[in-house]
Amino acid sequence: MSMDKSLKSKNLLQRHRNVLTRAERIAALKDTNRWTEESRPIGLPKVTHRKAAVGKKDKEKKKGTEAEAEATTEEKEQA
């Protein structure tokens, strides 16, 4: 029996969200020193939220490392 689409594991449901919760917005404001303890949590200013790309490799770097690996294996074979 297969699993229903709505019952995926937690790590598969983590993705970039455009809307932040109030607590997340306050944390972002604290990081940029725009929040003080006297500030009110109602009417918060807008906060930009960009998710950094993680795990992407450049094709050129990958090709370069593959070429180096091939060169070392050829040197070993010739020796």
C-alpha positions as CSV (number, residue, x, y, z in Angstrom):
1,M,0.0,0.0,0.0
2,S,1.4,3.4,-0.9
3,M,1.5,6.5,1.4
4,D,-1.0,9.3,0.8
5,K,0.6,12.5,-0.5
6,S,-0.5,14.5,2.5
7,L,1.3,12.2,4.9
8,K,4.9,13.0,3.8
9,S,7.7,13.1,6.3
10,K,8.6,16.4,7.9
11,N,11.9,17.0,6.1
12,L,10.2,16.7,2.7
13,L,7.7,19.5,3.7
14,Q,10.5,22.1,4.4
15,R,10.6,24.6,1.6
16,H,10.9,28.3,1.1
17,R,8.0,30.3,2.6
18,N,7.3,33.9,1.5
19,V,5.3,34.7,4.6
20,L,7.0,34.7,8.0
21,T,5.4,34.3,11.4
22,R,5.5,37.2,13.8
23,A,8.2,35.5,15.9
24,E,10.3,35.0,12.7
25,R,9.9,38.6,11.7
26,I,10.9,39.8,15.2
27,A,14.0,37.5,15.1
28,A,14.9,39.0,11.7
29,L,14.5,42.5,13.0
30,K,16.7,41.7,16.0
31,D,19.4,40.4,13.7
32,T,19.5,43.7,11.8
33,N,19.3,45.7,15.1
34,R,15.9,47.2,14.0
35,W,14.1,45.8,17.1
36,T,14.2,47.1,20.6
37,E,12.5,45.7,23.7
38,E,10.3,48.8,23.8
39,S,9.0,48.1,20.3
40,R,5.5,46.8,19.8
41,P,4.8,43.5,18.1
42,I,1.8,45.0,16.2
43,G,2.4,46.8,12.9
44,L,5.9,45.3,12.3
45,P,7.9,46.6,9.3
46,K,8.4,44.4,6.3
47,V,11.3,42.0,6.4
48,T,12.9,40.5,3.3
49,H,13.4,36.8,3.5
50,R,15.6,35.1,1.0
51,K,16.5,31.4,1.2
52,A,20.1,30.7,0.2
53,A,20.6,28.0,-2.4
54,V,22.2,25.0,-0.8
55,G,23.8,22.0,-2.4
56,K,24.2,23.3,-5.9
57,K,27.5,22.6,-7.6
58,D,28.9,24.5,-10.5
59,K,29.3,22.4,-13.6
60,E,32.7,23.9,-14.3
61,K,34.1,23.0,-10.9
62,K,32.7,19.5,-11.2
63,K,34.3,19.1,-14.7
64,G,37.6,20.4,-13.3
65,T,37.6,17.9,-10.4
66,E,36.7,15.1,-12.8
67,A,39.5,16.1,-15.1
68,E,42.0,16.1,-12.2
69,A,40.8,12.7,-11.1
70,E,41.2,11.3,-14.7
71,A,44.7,12.8,-14.9
72,T,45.8,11.2,-11.6
73,T,44.4,7.8,-12.7
74,E,46.3,8.0,-16.0
75,E,49.5,8.9,-14.2
76,K,49.1,5.9,-11.9
77,E,48.5,3.6,-14.9
78,Q,51.6,4.9,-16.7
79,A,53.8,4.4,-13.7
